[in-house]
Amino acid sequence: MGSMPLRRVGGLAKALVVLLAVYVAVTILAAILTQSVLGDVEDFLDGSISEDELTDALGPTLGLGFVQGGVTIALVVLTMIWMYRIAGNHRSIGRRTTWAAGWAIGGWFLPPVLFVIPFLMLMEMWKASEPTSPPGDEGWRRASVSPLVPIWWVLYGVLPLVLIITGRNPLRGIGGDIDDVAEQFDEQRTQSLLQSILSVLAAIAFGLLVRAMTDRHTRLTGEASAR
């Protein structure tokens, strides 16, 4: 056993799954609102409606975008804490893992696009959470990895990069004066919808992964039986 105490992850995982569900709902609603105002955008660009009318139409969509951004920040923080605790617990019970707990934070910034380090870390975390392999036993290294890990990585890291490379997902955001906003909405209608679909699927996959890995980990550490 290591000297550091084991940290509980069950409650944190539940909060993370709930927040992921909120993110999915907000993302779907934002996508619906975005598609619903495209007619107003076209009318504005054609000169059929005024700037004030378009501003009123875009208000709920832009406001929901700020909500989505806030939820995303909260998700990032909770995910880092959840991964940090699990990785730290593995070291505390004597698992000789490659990725220390600190990588649960730093790994999301290096590299910045594909999220290779979080992907590799999650794979190792899944194996190290093998409940049938007791502390001190290296048998966990032979455990298979859930397909949820690569599925999440493809949806969250790989496919969005493909959209960027193929020009389907412009890097610039919605901003500028009302004319620029209208043009960006019009230009990004398809890529915005594709990105929303990927975001929803990635969030669902990650939610399933969080639940499954937390179940394995709490059975390994004894947290599940202590509830």
N, C-alpha and C positions, 0 to 999 in steps of 0.2 A: 504494500500500500504506500501511496505517496503521502507527503505531509499535509497537503492541501485538503480541506474538507470538500466533500461532494456538494455540488450545487443542484438544487431542484430545477427541473425544466418543464414539468407538466403544466403548471399554470401559465407560464410564459408561452408555451406552444398553443394553448387554447386561445390566448389573446391574439397571437399571431394569425391563427386560422380565422378568427372572427374578423380581424382587420383585412385579411385577404378577401373574405366574402364581401366586405364593404367596398373594397377596391374594385372587385368584379362588378358589383352593382353600379358603382359610380361610373366606371368605364363604359359599361353598356348604355347607361343613360346618356352619357356624354356623346357616344357615337350616334345614338338615335337623334339627339338634339342637333348634332352637327349636320346629319343628313337632312333633317327637317328644315333647316334654314338655308339650304343651298338654293332653293327657289327664290328666296328673298335676295340672296347674293347676286344671282343672275339678273333679277329685276333691277337691282341697284346699278350693276355694271352696264345694263342697257338703258339706264336713265329713267326707269319706270317708277321707282320709289325714291324718296329723299334719304339724305344721310341720317337724319333723326329716326326715320322709320327703320332703317337697317340697324342702327345702333340699338334700338329697342328690341329688335328681333334677335340680335347676337348676344344681348346681355346675359340671359340664363346660361348659354353655352360657354361663354368666356368665364363666368362666375364659377361654373362647375369645374372648369379647368383648374382654377386655383384650389378648389377642394381636392381634386384628384392629386395635385402636386403635394398638398399637405399630407394626404394619406400615404403617398409614396414615400415621403421622408420618414414617417412613423414606421412604415414597413421595413425600410432599410435599417433603422436603429434596432428594432426588435429582432430582425434576422441576425444581425451581428451579435447581439447579446445571446440569442439562442445558440448560435454556432459556437460562440466563445465558451459558454458554459459546458456544452457537450464535449468540446475538444479538451477543455480543462479537466473534466471528470475522467476522460480517458487516460490522461497523464497521471491523475491522482490514483487510479487503480493499477497503474503499472503498464499500461499499453505503451509500447514504444512506437508512437506514431511519427510520421514524417512532418506533419503540419501541426505546429504548436498553436495554442489558443489565440495568440496575437494575430495570426494570419486570418482569423475570422473577421478582422477589421481591415488590415492592410491588403488582404487578398482581393478586395473589391475594387481597389484602385490600381492594381498592377496585374495584368494589363487592363486598360480601361474599356475595351470593347467586347472581347470574347468571354471575359470572366472565367478564364481557364483555371486560375487558382481556386476560386470557390467551387468550381466543378470537381477538381481533383480532391479538394478537401472534403466535399460532401460524399464522394465515393469512399474515401478512407473512413469518414465518420460512420457511414453505414456499416462498413465491415467491422470497425472497432466496437460498434454497439451490439455485436452478436451476443445475445443473452446466454447461449449455450457454451460459450467460451469463457471460463472463469478468469479472474485476475491472475496474471502470471503465465497464462497459457497463450501461446502464439497461434493457436488454431484459428483465431479470428481472421488472420490474413488470407485464409483459404475460403472465406465466406463469399458467396456471390453477391453482386450489387443489384439492387432493385432497378428495373428499367425506368422507374420514375426519375432517377437522377439524370441519365442522358436525355430523356424526353424533355425534362425541364430545361436543360442546357441548350438543346436545339431550339426550343421555342423562345427562350429568353436571350440567348447569346448569338447563336449561329444565324437563324433566319432573319432577325432584324439587321444583321450585318449584310446579309445578301440583299435585302431591300435597299440598303444604303448604296452598295456597290452598283446595283442595277439601276439606280436613280429612282427607285420607287418610294424612298423614304427621305425626303429632303432634311438636311440637318438644321436648317433655319426654322425657328418657331413662328407662332402667330404673333405679330406685333407691328408697330408703326401706326400711321394714321389710318382712318377708316377705309381709304381707297386701297392701301396696301393689305389691310386685313381682308377685305373682300376678295382681292386677287389671290391671296394665299389660300383662303377657303376654297376658292374655285379650282385652283391648281392642285391642291392637295386632297381633293375629295376621295380619290381611290386609295392613295397611300395612307391616308388617315384611317380609313376603314380597315385596311389590311393590318395596320399597326394595332388598332383596337382589338381585332380578332386575336392576333398573336399575344397581346398583353393579357387578355382574358384567359386564353388557353394556358399560358405560362403560369398565371396566378393559380389556376385550378390545379395544375400539375404540382406546383410547389406546396400548395395546401395539403394535398394528399401525401406528399413526401414528408412534410413536417409531422403530420399525424403518425405515419408509419414509422418514421425514425424515432420519434419520441416514445412510441410504444415499445420499440426494441430497447431503447436506452434506459427507460425507467424499469424495465424488467431486469436489465443487467445490473443496475445500481441498487435495486431494491426499493426504489421510490414508488413503483406501482403497488407493491404489497403493503406499503406503509400508509396508503391513502385510507 
